[in-house]
Amino acid sequence: MSEKHLKSVAEQLSKIAASLDSLAPKQIGPQDVSQAEAFVWQGTHGQLQPVQKVNRIPLKLLHGIDQQLDLLRQNTERFSKGFSANNALLWGARGMGKSSLVKAMHAEIAAADDKLKLIEIHREEIETLPHLMSLLKDTDYRFIVFCDDLSFDHGDTSYKSLKAALEGGIEGRPSNVLFYATSNRRHLLPRDMMENERSTAINPSEAVQEKVSLSDRFGLWLGFHNCAQDEYLAMVEAYAKHFKLKKKPQEIRAAALEWSTTRGSRSGRVAWQYIQDLAGELGVKIDG
């Protein structure tokens, strides 16, 4: 192959690489967090991926969780003002607004404080959490690091990294970082896993306590439970009113109840899914 041909191939490869680089999502470091209000942590690359539009619903549309909402608001407001606040674990029934509450709460408080940022960390990236916190600690911003659907299974030891990052270690958690997590499990670990530890360990109580101590790192526990029929219908009616869905209230109620029966449950998620179906039926486009 001639030198001229090799040079031509190299130029083509360079152009292809440049094109691919321009198509790749822009990643930034902690020093550039002013560019967006929310980010996704890419632990493998040690970078923050900006999120230009967060998938969330307004706080006023979250019904049936007033106590949880008030407690999380108090905790988040204190943190945004530089006061002491607790890591929060939102646990309980599926589809009752745990992750929606975190995202909506951030939106409400960040509207008046652009120094408050939301960073999502995926469950698979938990072992890189200490690295993320070390990058965030020397900035002028405050960060809510959020992990949705956090839990640990048999043989998974990454929960130890989370324990150390939240309160353990020499440095401890940076004062400008708060950790919020949602989970269907109160102790983040399956019951049979804890029972297995109890039955096989030399000291059963210590083995279980070592596992359960992870959830103890969260100073604020917020429980979410399945909603009653009236709460479910209130959610549906609030959605319908907010999105101006033109249909008789009694017809919406009847259809919403039938929808929940086919799903075998009542929850905020089921209410939202019904509203999406109703909006499609009426030819109305809604966000979410």
C-alpha positions in Angstrom: 0.0 0.0 0.0 1.5 3.4 -1.1 2.2 6.2 1.4 -0.3 8.4 -0.5 -3.0 5.8 0.0 -2.2 5.4 3.7 -2.4 9.1 4.2 -5.8 9.2 2.5 -7.1 6.4 4.7 -5.8 8.1 7.8 -7.6 11.3 6.8 -10.9 9.4 6.2 -10.6 7.7 9.6 -9.9 11.1 11.3 -13.1 12.5 9.7 -15.2 9.5 10.8 -13.8 9.8 14.4 -14.6 13.6 14.4 -18.2 12.9 13.2 -18.7 10.2 15.8 -17.4 12.5 18.5 -19.8 15.3 17.5 -22.7 12.8 17.7 -21.8 11.5 21.2 -23.7 13.0 24.2 -21.9 15.9 25.8 -20.3 15.0 29.1 -19.0 17.5 31.6 -17.1 17.6 34.8 -18.5 18.9 38.2 -16.9 22.3 37.6 -19.4 22.8 34.7 -22.7 22.0 36.5 -24.1 25.4 35.8 -25.0 24.1 32.3 -28.1 22.2 33.5 -30.3 21.6 36.5 -30.0 17.8 36.4 -27.5 15.2 35.4 -26.9 11.5 35.1 -23.7 10.2 36.6 -21.6 8.1 34.1 -19.4 6.3 36.7 -17.4 4.3 34.1 -16.2 7.5 32.5 -16.3 9.7 35.7 -18.5 12.3 33.9 -21.8 13.9 34.4 -24.3 13.7 31.5 -26.6 16.8 31.4 -30.3 16.3 31.3 -32.0 19.1 29.3 -35.5 18.1 30.2 -36.3 16.1 33.4 -39.2 13.6 33.1 -41.4 14.7 36.0 -44.9 15.9 36.9 -45.8 19.0 39.0 -45.7 18.6 42.7 -49.3 19.7 43.0 -50.5 16.6 41.1 -49.1 14.2 43.7 -52.0 13.2 45.9 -52.3 10.8 48.9 -48.8 11.4 50.1 -49.2 14.7 52.0 -47.2 13.7 55.1 -44.3 12.3 53.0 -44.3 15.4 50.8 -44.1 17.8 53.8 -41.3 15.9 55.5 -39.2 15.7 52.3 -39.8 19.4 51.6 -38.6 20.4 55.0 -35.5 18.2 54.7 -34.7 19.5 51.2 -35.3 23.1 52.0 -32.9 22.9 55.0 -30.3 21.3 52.8 -30.6 24.0 50.0 -30.1 26.7 52.6 -26.9 25.1 53.9 -28.4 23.6 57.1 -28.1 20.1 58.3 -30.3 17.5 56.6 -30.7 13.8 56.4 -30.2 11.2 53.6 -33.7 10.0 52.7 -35.0 6.5 51.9 -38.4 6.5 50.2 -39.7 2.9 50.5 -42.9 1.0 50.0 -45.6 0.2 47.5 -44.9 0.3 43.8 -46.3 3.2 41.8 -47.1 5.4 44.7 -45.0 8.4 43.6 -41.6 7.8 45.3 -39.4 8.8 42.4 -41.9 11.4 41.2 -41.8 13.1 44.6 -38.0 13.4 44.5 -37.9 14.9 41.0 -40.9 17.2 41.6 -39.5 18.4 45.0 -36.2 19.2 43.4 -37.9 21.2 40.7 -39.9 23.3 43.2 -37.0 24.2 45.4 -34.5 24.6 42.5 -36.8 27.1 40.9 -35.8 29.5 43.7 -32.3 28.2 44.2 -30.3 27.5 41.0 -27.4 26.2 43.1 -29.3 23.0 43.9 -28.7 20.3 41.4 -30.1 16.8 40.9 -27.8 13.9 39.9 -29.2 10.5 39.1 -26.9 7.5 39.8 -27.9 4.1 38.5 -28.0 1.1 40.8 -25.1 -0.5 38.8 -22.9 2.6 39.4 -23.3 2.5 43.2 -19.7 1.4 43.7 -18.5 4.6 42.1 -20.5 6.8 44.5 -17.4 7.6 46.7 -15.7 8.9 43.5 -18.6 11.1 42.6 -18.8 12.6 46.1 -15.1 13.4 46.0 -15.6 15.3 42.8 -18.6 17.2 44.1 -17.3 18.3 47.5 -15.2 21.3 46.3 -17.8 23.0 44.3 -20.1 26.0 45.2 -23.2 24.0 44.4 -25.4 21.6 46.5 -26.3 18.2 45.1 -29.1 15.7 45.7 -27.7 12.4 44.4 -30.7 10.2 43.6 -30.9 6.5 43.0 -34.2 5.1 41.9 -35.2 1.5 42.8 -32.2 0.8 45.0 -31.9 -2.8 46.3 -29.3 -5.5 46.7 -29.5 -9.2 45.9 -27.6 -12.3 47.0 -23.9 -12.1 46.6 -23.9 -8.4 45.9 -21.4 -6.6 48.1 -21.7 -3.1 46.5 -23.9 -2.1 49.5 -20.7 -1.8 51.5 -19.6 1.0 49.2 -22.9 2.8 49.8 -22.5 2.4 53.6 -19.0 3.9 53.5 -20.1 6.8 51.2 -23.1 7.8 53.3 -21.5 8.0 56.7 -18.4 5.8 57.0 -14.8 6.4 56.1 -12.4 9.1 57.3 -14.0 12.0 55.2 -17.6 11.1 55.6 -20.3 12.5 53.3 -19.5 16.0 52.0 -21.7 18.7 53.5 -22.9 19.8 50.0 -24.1 16.3 49.0 -27.3 14.6 50.1 -28.4 11.1 49.0 -32.0 10.2 48.2 -33.0 6.7 47.3 -36.3 4.9 46.5 -36.9 1.2 47.1 -39.7 -1.3 47.4 -37.7 -2.8 50.3 -37.5 -1.1 53.7 -34.1 -2.5 54.4 -32.9 -2.6 50.7 -32.2 -6.3 51.0 -34.6 -9.3 50.3 -36.1 -10.9 53.4 -34.8 -14.4 52.4 -31.3 -12.9 52.1 -31.4 -11.7 55.7 -33.0 -15.0 56.9 -30.2 -16.9 55.2 -27.6 -14.8 57.0 -29.3 -15.5 60.3 -29.4 -19.3 59.7 -25.8 -19.7 58.4 -23.8 -17.2 60.4 -21.8 -18.0 63.6 -23.4 -15.0 65.2 -26.8 -14.7 63.5 -27.9 -11.4 65.1 -24.7 -9.7 64.2 -24.9 -10.9 60.6 -28.4 -9.6 60.1 -27.6 -6.3 61.9 -24.6 -5.8 59.5 -27.0 -6.0 56.6 -29.8 -3.9 58.1 -27.3 -1.2 59.2 -27.3 0.0 55.6 -30.8 1.4 55.9 -29.8 3.0 59.2 -27.6 5.3 57.2 -30.7 7.1 56.1 -31.9 9.5 58.8 -35.2 10.1 57.1 -37.5 7.1 56.2 -40.6 7.8 54.3 -43.1 4.9 53.9 -45.5 4.7 50.9 -48.5 2.4 51.0 -51.2 1.3 48.6 -53.9 3.9 48.2 -57.6 3.6 48.9 -60.2 4.0 46.1 -61.0 7.6 47.1 -57.3 8.6 46.9 -57.0 6.8 43.5 -60.0 8.7 42.1 -58.6 12.0 43.5 -55.4 11.4 41.6 -57.3 10.7 38.4 -59.5 13.7 38.7 -56.6 16.0 39.4 -54.8 14.8 36.3 -57.9 15.2 34.2 -58.4 18.7 35.4 -54.8 19.7 35.0 -54.6 18.4 31.4 -58.1 19.8 30.6 -59.5 16.4 29.5 -63.1 17.0 28.4 -65.2 14.2 29.6 -68.0 13.9 32.1 -66.6 13.4 35.7 -68.8 10.4 36.3 -67.6 8.7 33.1 -64.0 9.4 34.1 -64.6 7.9 37.5 -66.3 4.8 36.1 -63.6 4.2 33.5 -60.8 4.8 36.0 -62.2 2.2 38.4 -62.6 -0.3 35.5 -59.0 0.4 34.5 -57.7 -0.2 38.0 -59.7 -3.5 38.1 -58.0 -4.8 35.0 -54.6 -3.9 36.5 -55.4 -5.5 39.8 -54.2 -2.5 41.8 -54.7 1.2 42.6 -51.8 3.5 42.7 -50.5 6.8 41.3 -48.9 5.0 38.4 -52.1 3.2 37.5 -53.9 6.6 37.6 -51.3 8.1 35.3 -51.5 5.2 32.9 -55.3 5.6 32.7 -55.0 9.4 32.1 -52.5 8.7 29.2 -55.0 6.3 27.7 -57.9 8.8 28.1 -55.8 11.6 26.6 -55.0 9.4 23.6 -58.7 8.6 23.2 -59.6 12.3 23.3 -56.7 13.2 20.9 -54.9 15.3 23.6 -51.1 15.3 23.8 -49.7 15.4 27.3 -46.1 15.4 28.6 -44.8 12.6 30.8 
